[in-house]
Amino acid sequence: MTDCNQRLLIALGANLPIDGQAPADTLRLACDALCAHLGPLVTSRIYATPCFPAGAGPDYVNAAVSAALPATLGPEHVLALLHDIEATYGRKRETRWGMRTLDLDLIAYGQSLLPDPATYRHWRDLPADDQRRLAPDRLILPHPRLQDRAFVLVPLCDVAPDWHHPATGMTIATMTAALPAADRAEVVPTTHGFNACQ
């Protein structure tokens, strides 16, 4: 296993301003908060992406970061930290896949497959209609929609292209290449980037 397999992968997104602050600036501030809690980060570029699902609101900015697995924080604790940072920037969980000032998704915690392989497979293989209306009551890792979403995979290619999925063995780069070309083309790097968090 390569070193990137033993890292946290986190996806960032936003499509609403908060207190007059543009979504891209919120991503930068969230990155600073993550760095303060998790240590040095590898950061992607910031990407402009169409709203998902289509028509649900303004378009998004998305990014990804990678961090070393924390010695004192397990996956549930990292998730709680992400929720705390989201709340700081006005995130409200009112509608599934709704508009948001900040979205921080724990995509992977090293090679953890949680809570168990069967439950992971159930959520990964959930029919599209059920995905819209059902949400798990526990942490599922890796994120069960990871392989389907260009707005997650393209930024992750900047930070961990060689990370291997613990259930499928596919790398981030391979999953990204397997997406339809039209989906990848919709994820466009902006002129705004992150400063590496050291």
C-alpha positions in Angstrom: 0.0 0.0 0.0 1.2 3.5 -0.8 1.2 6.3 1.8 -1.9 7.9 0.3 -4.0 4.9 1.3 -3.4 5.9 4.9 -4.9 9.3 4.7 -8.2 11.1 5.3 -9.9 12.3 2.2 -12.4 15.2 2.5 -14.6 16.8 -0.2 -15.6 20.5 0.2 -18.4 22.2 -1.6 -20.6 25.3 -1.3 -23.2 27.1 -3.5 -24.6 29.8 -1.2 -22.9 32.9 0.2 -22.8 33.6 3.9 -22.7 37.2 5.3 -21.8 38.5 1.8 -18.8 36.1 1.6 -18.5 34.2 -1.7 -18.6 30.3 -1.6 -15.0 30.0 -2.7 -13.9 32.1 0.2 -15.9 29.9 2.6 -14.0 26.9 1.2 -10.7 28.6 2.0 -11.7 29.4 5.5 -13.0 25.9 6.0 -9.6 24.6 4.8 -7.9 26.8 7.4 -10.1 25.3 10.1 -9.4 21.8 8.9 -5.7 22.5 9.0 -5.9 23.8 12.6 -7.5 20.5 13.7 -5.9 18.0 11.4 -2.5 19.4 10.6 -0.9 19.9 7.2 -3.2 19.3 4.3 -2.7 18.5 0.6 -5.2 20.8 -1.2 -6.8 20.6 -4.6 -7.7 23.4 -6.9 -11.1 25.0 -6.5 -13.5 23.8 -9.3 -16.8 25.3 -10.6 -19.4 22.6 -11.0 -23.1 22.4 -12.0 -25.6 22.2 -9.1 -26.4 18.6 -8.1 -29.1 17.6 -8.5 -29.7 19.7 -11.6 -31.9 22.7 -11.0 -31.7 22.5 -7.2 -30.0 25.9 -6.9 -26.9 27.9 -7.9 -23.9 26.2 -9.2 -21.2 25.0 -6.8 -17.6 25.4 -6.1 -15.9 22.2 -5.0 -12.5 21.1 -3.8 -10.8 18.3 -1.9 -8.2 17.9 0.8 -6.1 15.0 2.1 -4.6 14.8 5.6 -2.7 12.2 7.6 -4.9 9.9 9.7 -5.1 11.6 13.1 -3.7 9.7 16.0 -6.4 10.7 18.4 -9.5 11.1 16.2 -11.4 8.1 14.9 -13.8 8.4 11.9 -16.8 9.4 14.0 -14.8 12.1 15.7 -13.6 13.4 12.3 -17.2 13.5 11.1 -18.3 15.4 14.2 -15.5 17.9 13.5 -16.7 18.4 9.9 -20.2 19.0 11.1 -18.9 21.6 13.7 -17.0 23.5 11.0 -20.1 23.4 8.7 -22.2 24.8 11.5 -19.7 27.6 12.0 -20.4 28.6 8.3 -24.2 28.5 8.5 -24.8 24.9 7.3 -28.4 23.7 7.9 -29.5 20.2 7.2 -33.0 20.8 6.1 -33.2 19.2 2.7 -31.4 16.2 1.3 -29.0 17.4 -1.4 -30.2 20.9 -0.8 -28.4 24.2 -1.2 -25.6 24.9 1.3 -23.2 27.5 2.6 -20.7 24.7 3.2 -20.6 21.0 2.7 -17.7 18.9 4.2 -17.9 15.2 3.3 -15.7 12.6 4.9 -14.9 10.5 1.8 -12.4 8.0 3.2 -10.6 7.3 6.4 -7.5 5.4 5.2 -8.6 1.9 4.1 -11.6 1.7 6.5 -14.7 -0.1 5.2 -17.4 1.0 7.6 -19.5 -0.1 9.3 -19.0 -3.5 7.6 -18.7 -4.8 4.0 -22.3 -5.8 3.7 -23.7 -2.5 4.9 -21.3 -0.6 2.8 -22.4 -2.6 -0.3 -26.1 -2.0 0.5 -25.7 1.8 0.5 -23.3 1.8 -2.5 -25.8 -0.2 -4.6 -28.9 1.7 -3.5 -31.2 2.5 -6.5 -31.2 6.1 -7.6 -34.8 6.8 -6.4 -33.9 5.5 -2.9 -30.7 7.6 -2.9 -32.8 10.8 -3.1 -35.0 9.9 -0.1 -33.0 7.7 2.2 -30.0 8.6 4.3 -28.0 6.2 6.5 -28.2 6.4 10.2 -24.5 5.7 10.6 -21.2 6.6 9.0 -20.6 4.7 5.7 -17.0 4.7 4.5 -15.8 5.1 1.9 -18.5 7.5 0.8 -21.0 5.2 -1.1 -21.5 7.7 -4.0 -17.8 8.4 -4.4 -17.5 6.5 -7.7 -20.5 8.3 -9.2 -19.6 11.9 -8.7 -17.2 13.9 -10.9 -17.4 16.9 -8.6 -15.8 14.7 -5.9 -13.4 12.6 -8.0 -11.9 15.3 -10.2 -10.7 17.4 -7.2 -9.6 14.2 -5.4 -7.3 13.5 -8.4 -5.4 16.6 -7.4 -4.6 15.2 -3.9 -4.7 11.4 -3.9 -4.9 9.9 -7.4 -3.3 6.7 -6.3 -5.6 6.0 -3.3 -7.2 2.6 -3.6 -10.8 1.9 -2.8 -10.9 -0.8 -0.1 -13.9 -2.5 -1.6 -13.1 -2.4 -5.3 -9.3 -1.9 -5.5 -9.9 0.9 -8.0 -7.8 4.1 -7.6 -9.2 7.6 -7.6 -7.6 8.1 -11.0 -9.2 4.9 -12.4 -12.6 5.8 -11.1 -12.3 9.3 -12.5 -11.3 8.0 -16.0 -14.3 5.6 -15.9 -16.8 8.5 -15.6 -18.5 9.8 -18.8 -16.3 12.4 -20.5 -19.2 14.9 -20.3 -19.4 14.6 -16.5 -15.6 15.2 -16.1 -15.8 18.2 -18.5 -18.4 19.9 -16.3 -15.9 20.1 -13.4 -13.8 23.2 -14.4 -10.8 24.6 -12.4 -11.3 28.2 -11.5 -8.7 30.9 -11.2 -9.1 30.6 -7.4 -7.0 28.1 -5.6 -5.9 27.1 -2.1 -2.6 27.9 -0.5 -1.1 24.7 0.7 -1.8 24.3 4.4 1.4 23.6 6.2 
